[in-house]
Amino acid sequence: MATAEFVVVANRLPVDRVVTADGEEIWRTSPGGLVAALEPMMHRVDGAWVGWAGMPDTELAPFDADGIHLIPVALSERDVTEYYEGFSNDTIWPLYHDVIAPPQYHREWWEAYVSVNLRFAEAAAAAVAQGGTVWVHDYQLQLVPEMVRSLRSDVTIGYFHHIPFPSHGLYAQLPWRDQVLRGLLGADVVGFQRAQDATNFVAAVKRRLGFETKASAITLPDGRRSQARAFPISIDTTPYRELAQRPDIRARAVEIREGLGNPKKILLGVDRLDYTKGIGHRIKAVGELLDQGRVSVEDVTFVQVASPSRERVDAYVHLRDEIELAIGRIDGDHDTLGHTAIRYLHHGFPREEMVAMYLAADVMLVTALRDGMNLVAKEYVATRADNRGVLVLSEFTGAADELRQAVRVNPHDIEGLKDAIITAIEMPPAEQGKRMRALRKRVLENDVNAWSSSFLSALRDARESRDAAGPPRPRTRRSDPSAEER
Ligand code: GDG
């Protein structure tokens, strides 16, 4: 029965099924950027979440977990291969991250993407109450906004894109480029991380579909309007601030330092093991600093947490081999029995342990080659109530638009990256404090609640202006190529 006033649609439900030590099967909140961003809001509003439970070939009835009504969408093993690992993670992901890895274009992957998107759209359309709101998330579901609209013209639809939207020169490669734009334009508000992403989208719409655009506003041929704007995502700062104050976690940070042989400086990287994150560039820079004697293994330890990700996609299998070979060589050349140059951890950690690592880290290295936002940068800042520590931040992250007082780097420039690492290692405490205070002000004031409130308020405005304008009226313009196509 369609009763939910507010429906979130995302590829994954915000839970994982785990078996406890005593054999009991329970649902546990799963890690990841999107869940971290939406979980606090879902606890506040009376809504439903449509998504995949993470297990292929499993039909599940809707259920409640932690006060959230969850509506599972079933995916077959083949759907996972073609829609998720294929089209989402091996076509769209590399294309939208500036073709850092070559995107694979396969027609059968596209067909799977269309049919799975329709399944999500049907589940959302069945769940949402009359006149309710549907908020669709991310690049796996770009066709869902238009599909929901065609099934339920009474609802307000928002879409938020967590990853970059590329310039037209790259976007134009996509064989299904016009269909994807039309899919997104089903939303009343299309949200992006950075102003540049929104600009790229509006330019693609104008160029490919010939629709009328004015700044962030797009007018469709039926007279309906869609807004494309930036809403930079953030984190729920409360758990990070609270965990960072806990005596046991502070003690754990000291223990981590001791376990590393009490180096003078600890450098830290925390990423999913993904080729967009620039882990290889970071390792190369640290390796060269050691080779050149600009840092010593006794004084500086680099800890790299690389949580396992997309392990069945070829590009990720190769990346893991490359990273592990590079680290093995550097460690082999520089380690002593008491000190490790690069401590590499290829597994996930509980949030408590992550916070202890953030507290132990003198320098946080975020060197992504392209990243929608990068929440790790914001998490590090949120934990540093001591106003110590230095954030080295790639210009190619969404976070760089906001976190201006970080040490900014172009990760492709290895010499520049090495100099930035040295600057961070040597930064006097007063300078660290000045920068960290400004970074903390920004992150604490613009948290995930501010993000979701501003997106939802834009959706409310869109609904009000739609109601005021009345039902859409078709507009035929000779110059509209979409009209010719129809
Ligand atoms: C996508 C976009 C955008 C990582 N390892 C562990 C762990 N994590 C947590 C981090 C952070 C999250 O996962 C990763 O978020 P990021 O933003 O850094 O990156 P993506 O996963 O690529 O996220 C990105 C984001 O969506 C949100 O819109 O910012 O640009 O690519 O929260 O802390 N958490 C725990 N253990 C780990 O080992 N507990």
Residues whose N, C-alpha, C, O or C-beta is under 5 A from the ligand:
A	BS01	GDG	P31 G32 G33 L34 A36 H162 I233 D271 R272 S307 H347 G348 F349 P350 R351 M354 D371 G372 M373 N374 L375 V376
